[in-house]
Amino acid sequence: MQLIKPDININFVGVRYKAFLLSGTIILLGLLTLFVRGGLRMGVDFAGGTLIQVKFDRPTNPDEIRNALQGTIKNAFIQQVGAKVDNEYLVRTDAIHEELGSLSNKIEDQLNKTYGPGQQVLRVEMVGPKVGHDLRQKALHAIFYAFLFIAVYISWRFEFKLSAGLIMLVVMGLGIYLLDALGLNAVYLIGGALVVTFVLCWYLKLPYALGALLSLVHDILITIGIFAFFNKEFSLEVFAALLTLSGYSLNDTIIVYDRIRENRNKDKKVKFSDMINGAINQTLSRTVLTSMTVFFVILCLFILGGSVIHDFSFAMLIGVVTGSYSSVFVASPILIAYEDLKKKKPAAVSKRAAVETNESKAARSTKKAKKQSPGQADVRKSARG
Amino acid sequence: MKSIGIRALIVGVILVIGILCVIPTFVSTTLPGLSNVMPDKIHLGLDLQGGIHLVLEVDADKAVELRAERFVDEIKDALRSKKIGFTKVVKTGAWDIDVVLPSNEQLNEFNETLKSDFPSLKPATTETTPEGTIVLLTMDQKEVNDLRNNAVTQGLETIRNRIDQFGVSEPDIRPEHGDRILVQLPGIKNPQEAIELIGKMAVLEFKFVAQNVTAQEIQDNKMPPGVKLYPKRPSDRNTQETKIPLEEKTVLTGQHITDAKVEIGQRSFGEAQISLNFDSEGAKIFERLTGDNVGRNLAIVLDGIVYSDPVIKERIPNGRAVISGSFSDEEARAVAIALRTGRLPAPVKILEQRTVGPALGADSIRKGVLASAIGGLGIVLFMMIYYKFSGAIADLALVMNILLILALMALIRATLTLPGIAGIALTIGIAVDANVLIYERIREELRLGKTPRAAIDTGYQRATITIMDANVTSAIAALVLYGFGTGPVKGFAVTLFFGLAANMFTAIFVTRIIFDYLLTERRVKELSI
């Protein structure tokens, strides 16, 4: 059986500008939604507060619950979860209760008063502001470290340059140490890491690493944007999904890249963009199949897995789709864009890039080294499929 | 290339070990002698079996403050017994103590008492004012540190004792960084009660009800010196809380309690009450106390609230007392445990609380397993349809992969959580990806006209590095996630990481053996792929 014919030849590369436009638009819309909403709707894990999941013995609605809870909690966010017949609701409030005799008890009493006995509190999560703050910081650091290690691994494996990976590690490590010492927020830390990485990729002539990492950022941004768009809660589980995606979304990219490099050594006469388009088409079957299998199991989790991992599965679903999309429409065309830029205006490019990296001494010194041996980066060998 | 036999042996041994590891999880019979060798069954996380996860913070500073308060009382007692005159002794600031003496005459005697009885208090400043001589006492830094550390270790110990007496199987109570304590109580039925028990200070004090205080004075909150108003617990839920004036001096504390039990009261129609037994010293104090004050009201104060204030009818020589005060049965039980295990050295605050009811836990397991099973089944069928016999080989590897994840979890005693189940499901999806990559490559090579042997060689060789790279990036994410770790998410990271590791082995190594066997031993000419 074959879903995708082996001789398939779609001109993916030809629509790359449209694809860039599409990706750019989605990301921009996502960022805009984020801006308008004033950030993601953080779950209790990160924002602090109390979350209570209640199972009612008969159908009800958020307004009824809100009325029942009047006087006990204010500004509750109430939402039905799971199947309609289950009558399960999440009640979320910013209030926290650090003493004994907890809020959940009061809420249960209050609900039993209105609805009669038999209303079941299934789950209570209370996170104090201190723990919430700790978790936020830890999460941001985790994103940073995941990105750092993946970036180093990718630059090493994709470019067969351990030295490049090590330079990356040292520069990032130093830069981050400095940023951390300045007491900067972890958000800037991540931003800083991104800029440093991309600039390094450019200077060390690591187009594959650049493409892979850009498509990774692309996937994460789109997933976050869609979460913001649906105003879904950003919980610990969703965070776990994002981190997993940062590793998984590279899978398809790695498949395509390996083929590109294999083909590159075969026939040097083919136009670069045609060669890349060929590689995408040759691997299209496995790109689609591998994503499909993962998409299918996550879809099962999304539909059947219950309310607790619902949002986790949702994030993963988006990530798997964008991951495949980006390997075809972002990661591969970036190689072409890189090549074009390098050919057309090398002088202008290096000038602009130099302005971008004034702060990075290490990058500048490596640039000098590279200038002495131009074209070295193009000669690589590959033994991959 | 190693021989098929050796490779098959390796796989066989790993398979047997893996099966042995997961047997306890699925079969409850314990074979004698074997249970020592085999790992325990896989531990379920709180989100699956229900329970409480608490992060508490001990207010260590408060322990020092409380000590300073007791010092004030002790200094007063010491000065009184040594007949040294003083104007007042008060706590100032967090834990400094001001002692005001009428004049410089008492200073020498006072300093001597200080040296002999209170070596951890040091006079910081001494000044003479029209009011008298004021000595500012500060606590030794070492004493402060000891009190702080003790507050955490003793708090931990007390909480542990309370939970033991409360009856929870496999509680996990341990210190975390700073002054934090992690409490995990799996499978608990009555979470609220447990939380209240853990947080109860259980400071028991006996104080006399002040005489000659008028109702007007109480209303105006104007108390004579040495008298303070305390809230009194209402006798039932409908009556309002009242205030009662008590003499500030504590005549007996919970320190002398040897036992506290729940009893059913005779007078109050089967209402629960708590009977206390004092040690010999406590009994002596109590006997003298009651004998000297027949006719007065003695208030029993627990955590600053007056529970009852019975009239002393006669001298009580047997060292027994009863706290009544309209307890519910559960509450009486919690108070009794708290009194038995002693007071907390400092108040604890709940920083984080996660409670999962057993119903939701069971529901989560059911749904998680069902979703994974359907997902897995779909994948298995798909592989068989799409790649025919080769798909079945990949399915075999998939089953072994799941077995190995569970075996590894049992071996290192990792905890299976709901996201952990999701991790296994995800692994199912990712695991067959490896075989998809290999098989697609093999198909491609076959289309180029290669022999099955050559196609398989190239397919595995070319795909292996790609699979490794793809798995390593995911594994990096899993490792970082593990480091970030909080309970359920950590469980996800664990299953994902094991799944990826097992994948490298089953999808590449194990399936290859089967293909090699088919080609070499069975001399298969055509691949079913």
Interface residues (C-beta under 8 A of the other chain):
Chain A: M1 L3 P6 D45 Q53 K55 H97 E98 E99 L100 G101 S102 S104 N105 Q120 V121 L122 R123 V124 E125 M126 V127 G128 K130 V131 L135 K138 A139 H141 A142 Y145 A146 F149 I150 Y153 I154 R157 L236 E237 F239 A240 L243 T244 L245 S246 G247 Y248 L250 N251 I254 I255 D258 E262 Q282 S285 R286 L289 T290 T293 V294 F295 F296 V297 I298 L299 C300 L301 I303 L304 G305 G306 V308 I309 F312 S313 M316 A383 R384 G385
Chain B: D47 V55 E57 P191 Q192 I195 E196 I198 G199 K200 K349 I350 L351 E352 Q353 R354 T355 V356 G357 A359 L360 D363 S364 K367 G368 L370 A371 S372 I374 G375 G376 G378 I379 F382 I385 Y386 Y387 L418 P419 A422 A425 L426 I428 G429 I430 V432 D433 V436 L437 E440 R441 R443 E444 R447 T458 G459 Q461 R462 A463 I465 T466 D469 A470 V472 T473 S474 A475 I476 A477 A478 V480 L481 G483 F484 T486 P488 V489 F492 A493 L496
